[in-house]
Amino acid sequence: MLFRSSTWDEKSLDAFLKAPLSYLPGTKMGFAGYHLEGERKALIAYLKKVTLDPQTCGSMERPK
């Protein structure tokens, strides 16, 4: 995978989530992307929330 010399901000994350194979040529990740803008915005909002408050996802139990 080729790395881009950028930071992950909302704009770059949105572009990656929309078309990961185009954003990072050479990636082997089997993910087609989120084509609906609303889905990408919701995911980015969630990531911002859990980044500010990591305990938000702390209620999830690990599989045994």
C-alpha positions as CSV (number, residue, x, y, z in Angstrom):
1,M,0.0,0.0,0.0
2,L,1.3,3.4,-0.8
3,F,1.0,6.0,1.9
4,R,-0.2,9.5,1.4
5,S,1.6,12.3,3.1
6,S,-1.5,13.8,4.8
7,T,-3.2,13.7,8.1
8,W,-6.6,12.1,8.7
9,D,-9.0,15.0,8.9
10,E,-12.7,15.0,7.9
11,K,-12.0,15.7,4.3
12,S,-9.4,13.0,3.8
13,L,-11.3,10.5,5.8
14,D,-14.4,11.2,3.8
15,A,-12.5,10.7,0.5
16,F,-11.0,7.4,1.8
17,L,-14.4,6.1,3.0
18,K,-16.0,7.0,-0.3
19,A,-13.5,5.2,-2.5
20,P,-10.6,3.5,-0.6
21,L,-9.1,1.8,-3.6
22,S,-8.9,5.1,-5.4
23,Y,-7.6,7.1,-2.4
24,L,-4.9,4.6,-1.5
25,P,-3.9,2.8,-4.7
26,G,-2.3,-0.6,-4.1
27,T,-4.3,-1.3,-0.9
28,K,-5.3,-4.9,-0.5
29,M,-8.2,-4.0,1.7
30,G,-11.5,-5.6,0.4
31,F,-13.8,-2.7,1.2
32,A,-15.8,-1.0,-1.6
33,G,-16.5,2.1,0.5
34,Y,-19.5,4.0,1.7
35,H,-21.1,5.5,-1.3
36,L,-23.9,7.4,0.5
37,E,-22.7,10.7,2.0
38,G,-25.0,10.4,5.0
39,E,-23.4,7.1,6.0
40,R,-19.9,8.6,5.7
41,K,-20.9,11.7,7.8
42,A,-22.5,9.4,10.5
43,L,-19.3,7.3,10.7
44,I,-17.1,10.3,10.9
45,A,-19.3,11.8,13.6
46,Y,-19.1,8.6,15.6
47,L,-15.3,8.4,15.2
48,K,-15.0,12.0,16.5
49,K,-17.2,11.2,19.5
50,V,-15.3,8.1,20.5
51,T,-12.0,9.8,20.0
52,L,-13.1,12.6,22.4
53,D,-14.6,10.1,24.9
54,P,-13.0,6.6,24.5
55,Q,-15.2,5.3,27.3
56,T,-18.1,5.5,24.9
57,C,-17.1,2.2,23.4
58,G,-15.9,0.7,26.7
59,S,-19.2,-1.0,27.3
60,M,-18.5,-3.5,24.5
61,E,-17.4,-6.9,25.8
62,R,-14.6,-8.8,24.1
63,P,-15.5,-12.2,22.7
64,K,-14.3,-15.1,24.7
